[in-house]
Amino acid sequence: MQIINARLRQKPELFTLHIENGHFTKIEKQDGTLADTSLNDDINADGNLVCAPFVEPHIHLDAALTAGEPEWNQSGTLFEGIERWSQRKPMLNEADIRKRALSTIELLVQNGVQAIRTHADTTDPTLIGVRTLCALRDELKDKIDLQVVAFPQDGMLSYPSGLKLMEEALEIGADVVGGIPHFEYTRELGEKSVKLIIELAKKYDRLVDVHCDEIDDPNSRFLEFLACEALFHDMGDKVTASHTTAMHSYDNAYCSKLFRLLKNSGINFISCPTESIHLQGRFDTYPKRRGVTRVKELREANINVCLGQDSIFDPWYSLGNGKLLRTLDFAMHICQMMGYKDYESALDMITDNSAKTMCLENYGIKIGNPANFILLEGFDDYSVLRKQGEVLLSVRHGEIIMQRQPAQVISKPWISTI
Ligand code: FE2
């Protein structure tokens, strides 16, 4: 298989990508545009951007597609979301979770995603979410990279047997240890939970991804504790802080000090801008905080930061369509990243940076890597972002898994005659 007339990120020329046995074997610079070849499985990219697949590093597949069941989150707060989810949890069963998770995965794949990190709630004595999503991960292992986070939604130490359930989830096979220190009853319990998360990650050799300081409270400072633990245990590249929305409200002098630790620790960040702009700032009158972590500043400090959707039609967020380009568009606006330099590498936040966060191996368009890629409408990061076009093609191990015809617009004469 060959992909001709392809643009690659940060390169102005056209390329031909050669694929054999599901791997990239040659990437050749072209001398101008090539005509269609006669080989059946060749693809003409037509000057569009061939990009590494999108990565969804933060979503809750166990809760997806449950908005309004049995009641809607009317206040729009994160805490009412947790209450509504508590009402939905007793209705969970394997078939229910499996059906909704598969529909959501399909939606994500249709929009160019080939790797997903999902959280699975462990504060449920049956652990049905963890069991179902781990089984689905194993079943889909040749089709998609799926990681499961053992996530204690109601607290690891504040929920009865929360710690025991967390350990059981890791025994079942969850890939990542999660946490929610800002939701534990006290600061002491929150700090203790972070220590336990790191201990469990070391004991079971797992990654870490903590819902960290997802609150507008400027005194919620578990991030420094998490980063410090990661630094002292030399495991920063395996540790992720999700949300960190309190950082939006931190005093600037404190933040300046904090960034030194964050940089030294090497931890990763995930921001979910659509979710945070919706859930945070709910206790403010006016002015209302945006409640999104400092994505621009993290990028400028060369700290790894990526973007996730968090929810699709669930008790916390009742919109969402699986399109990470939409999430990226929101982030660029909300975090005021609209200088030309911001645009040039914008796609990093839904591709390479997310792959680094998930510790994905053999990711990217390189000779020898599996031929996993997507085709995007546009010729560079900026044009793809501005156009907000559809993903035209998704190829995994050299096989087409999704193809879409570009929309046709038929212009009417009243414009062309002006
Ligand atoms: Fe989340």
Residues whose N, C-alpha, C, O or C-beta is under 5 A from the ligand:
A	BS01	FE2	D310
